[in-house]
Amino acid sequence: MKCDEGYRCDVCGQDVTSIVDSDLYLRYVIGQLDPETLHTTAERHLRCNPVLAQFIDDPRFEPLVVDGPMGLANLDPDFVAERRDLVTRGFRRLHEINHWPGDRDLTQYPLPEAIETYRSE
């Protein structure tokens, strides 16, 4: 991929045109993606990764339902609650970042606990 082509979703092939739709940046913000691999990791729309996106609980995101063993109904309720909190905070962080003026410092994107994890690795 060339920089001027933007980021293409490796699932649907369409452009991921906004950080608020980015699975890649959501995973980075919540501490699930090593910063060193950010530039080499495939991009997806949030909706193209339903196993992660099902945890977003925000009125700006239409809920997804995943059937089968990875669906919320089949997961431990405590895990679901913790994961929903983290992923929703990450999604909200993407919306904050999207409104930051000027140049953005990529190292400031992650949630505070993710920054601490990255620093300790």
Secondary structure, 3 states (H helix, E strand, C coil): CCHHHCCEECCCCCECCCHHHEHHHHHHHCCCCCHHHHHHCCECEHHHCHHHHCCCCCCCCCCCCCCCCCCHHHCCHHHHHHHHHHHHHHHHHHHHHHCCCCCCCHHHCCCHHHHHHHHHC
